[in-house]
Amino acid sequence: MGDLRDPGGRSGGVAAGAGAAEQLLAGYAEALITAADAAIGPWVERSVARRWVDYTGAEPAPALRAASAEAGREAAIVVVARLRELLQADVDAQRTGPLAVLRRAVAYPTAVLRAAGVPPLVRDDFAERNFPDDDYDLSPASFADIDESLHEPGLVWGAAKAHVVLTRRRGRP
């Protein structure tokens, strides 16, 4: 993962003071948003293709690939806007995390698969209860389940957020 450099590449770890830590957090948030923007569309396409192959044993036809690509573009626009809204909010106002927001992208491959006539999968009780609209068991358990490129930005953002929250709670500048 490397050290906690600021997103501009300057070394020295997290600077002293809550203001500096919050500035670093904003940069890490932007890095996560940028990575998510690049990853969501291809993830939607891979998710559709994987479940289609599981169901039919054949590669998706061009029309299904086109539908999944369009769904991926729409998911990137909508979900990344929600992610940006969350990550630009003050940490004390954030009532969910970025992975929960990214999980909303499941609706896009799900809609394509439903329209293509793919039957829902049998899922365990936990999945049924926690992800009721995820008929195809696509909900990512981690950032890396969407794309490996989200792993480090997600972890670094989380560590930086924890630092900001703890600094505030401890009353340090």
Secondary structure in CASP SS format (residue, H / E / C, confidence):
PFRMAT SS
TARGET T0000
AUTHOR 0000-0000-0000
METHOD secondary structure of the structure
MODEL  1
M C 1.00
G C 1.00
D C 1.00
L C 1.00
R C 1.00
D C 1.00
P C 1.00
G C 1.00
G C 1.00
R C 1.00
S C 1.00
G C 1.00
G C 1.00
V C 1.00
A C 1.00
A C 1.00
G C 1.00
A H 1.00
G H 1.00
A H 1.00
A H 1.00
E H 1.00
Q H 1.00
L H 1.00
L H 1.00
A H 1.00
G H 1.00
Y H 1.00
A H 1.00
E H 1.00
A H 1.00
L H 1.00
I H 1.00
T H 1.00
A H 1.00
A H 1.00
D H 1.00
A H 1.00
A H 1.00
I H 1.00
G H 1.00
P H 1.00
W H 1.00
V H 1.00
E H 1.00
R H 1.00
S H 1.00
V H 1.00
A H 1.00
R H 1.00
R H 1.00
W H 1.00
V H 1.00
D H 1.00
Y H 1.00
T H 1.00
G C 1.00
A C 1.00
E C 1.00
P C 1.00
A C 1.00
P H 1.00
A H 1.00
L H 1.00
R H 1.00
A H 1.00
A H 1.00
S H 1.00
A H 1.00
E H 1.00
A H 1.00
G H 1.00
R H 1.00
E H 1.00
A H 1.00
A H 1.00
I H 1.00
V H 1.00
V H 1.00
V H 1.00
A H 1.00
R H 1.00
L H 1.00
R H 1.00
E H 1.00
L H 1.00
L H 1.00
Q H 1.00
A C 1.00
D C 1.00
V H 1.00
D H 1.00
A H 1.00
Q C 1.00
R C 1.00
T C 1.00
G C 1.00
P H 1.00
L H 1.00
A H 1.00
V H 1.00
L H 1.00
R H 1.00
R H 1.00
A H 1.00
V H 1.00
A H 1.00
Y H 1.00
P H 1.00
T H 1.00
A H 1.00
V H 1.00
L H 1.00
R H 1.00
A H 1.00
A C 1.00
G C 1.00
V C 1.00
P C 1.00
P C 1.00
L C 1.00
V C 1.00
R C 1.00
D C 1.00
D H 1.00
F H 1.00
A H 1.00
E H 1.00
R H 1.00
N H 1.00
F C 1.00
P C 1.00
D C 1.00
D C 1.00
D C 1.00
Y C 1.00
D C 1.00
L C 1.00
S C 1.00
P C 1.00
A C 1.00
S C 1.00
F H 1.00
A H 1.00
D H 1.00
I H 1.00
D C 1.00
E H 1.00
S H 1.00
L H 1.00
H H 1.00
E H 1.00
P H 1.00
G H 1.00
L H 1.00
V H 1.00
W H 1.00
G H 1.00
A H 1.00
A H 1.00
K H 1.00
A H 1.00
H H 1.00
V H 1.00
V H 1.00
L H 1.00
T H 1.00
R H 1.00
R H 1.00
R C 1.00
G C 1.00
R C 1.00
P C 1.00
END
